[in-house]
Amino acid sequence: MTLTIEQIVSRCQAVMAHAWMVRTFVKHSPEAEEFPELMNVARTIFDTSRALETRVGDPAGYLGMLRKKIGKLRAAADEFRRDAPLASSHTNFQQAVHSLDACIGELGELLAAAPAAPSREAAES
């Protein structure tokens, strides 16, 4: 089934809601006070969410911004995957890593299914 660009944005918003819950868990965990490196993922999810929410009404702009932000989000998830077990072996941290990895994976799949961004030359002509 082919999704419209609006449906892709809607699904991305749902995925980002899951990422926001990871952010909330990390931000309010006592371990974050003792292991401040964990806050990078919380800040990156916040930054990405805020940048995207301003473009929900402009699907092409939304996907362009997501393409711009996903590298930093992926890097923060990689760092979180390394740091979380050092901060705590609790199941909640293990599940937060799995959840964020799933979010990044699905966002990547949705971007791959989206129409390609117009080239600069095409936009200028």
N, C-alpha and C positions, 0 to 999 in steps of 0.2 A: 504494500500500500504506500503510495506516494503522499507525503504530507505537504500541505501548503506552507508557505513561509510563516503565516500567522500561527499555524498549528505547531510549527517548530519552535517559535518564540514561546508559545504557551507551555510546551513541554520543557523548554529550558528554564522557564520560571518555576515550574514544579521541582525540577532538579535543584535549582538554586535554593529553594525552600528547605530541601534536605541538607544542603551544605550549610545553610544558616543555622540549622539545629546543631550541627557539629561545632560551628562557631560558638554558639551559646553554651554548649557543654564545656568546651575548652575554656572559654572566658570566665565561667563561674566555678571552675574546678579549683580546689585548693592547691593542686599540683602546679597550676600555672603561676602561682605566687612563688613557689620554690624552684620552678623551672621556666623562667620567663621566655625562653626560646619558643615555647609552645604558642605564645601570643602572635607570632608571625602569621600562622595560619588563620587565626581569628581576624587579624587586621586585613589580610589579603582577601578573605571571603567578604568582609565588610566592604572593602574598596570595590570589589567586583560587583557585588550586589547593588551598591548605590549607583555605580556607573551604568549598570544595565537597566535599573528600574526607571531611569529618566528617558529611556528609549523604547519602552514597551509599545508605545503607539506608532513607532517607526520601525517596522520589522527589519528592513535592510540596515538601518543604523544600529539596531540592537545586535544583529549578527556581526556587523563590522566591529562593534565594540567588544563583543565576546571573542572574536578572533584576535583582537588586540590584547585582551586580558588573560586568555586561557594559558598562555605560556607561564605567566607569573603565578597563576593559580596552580598549575601543574607542579611548578617548582616548590611552592609552599606545601603542597600535598606530599611531595617527595621528602621534604625536610620533616614534616610531621610524622611520616612513616618511620623515619630514622629516630626522631626524638621521643615519640610517644612511649615506646617500650623502656626508654631510659628514665622517663618520668614516673611511669607506673605500669605494672603488669596487670592491672585490673581489666576485667572483661570490657568495661565501658570504653576504655581507651582502645582496646583491640577492635571493638565494633566501630568506634569513630573512625579509625583508620580505614576499615573496610568500607564504611559508608562513604567517606570522602573519595576513596578510589573509585567506587561505583559512580559517584557524581561526575568525576572527571572523565571517566570512560564514556558515560552517556552523553555528556556535553560534546565530547569529541565526535561521537557517532552522529549526533544531531547536526553538528557543523558540517560533517561530511555529506549529510543528506540535503543540506541547504544549497540553494543556488549559489554559484561562485560569485564572489564580490566582483563588481565591475572593475576593469583595469582603469588606471588613471587616465590613459589615453582615451578610452571610450567615454569616460565621464567628462572629459574636457571637450570632446567633439560635439 
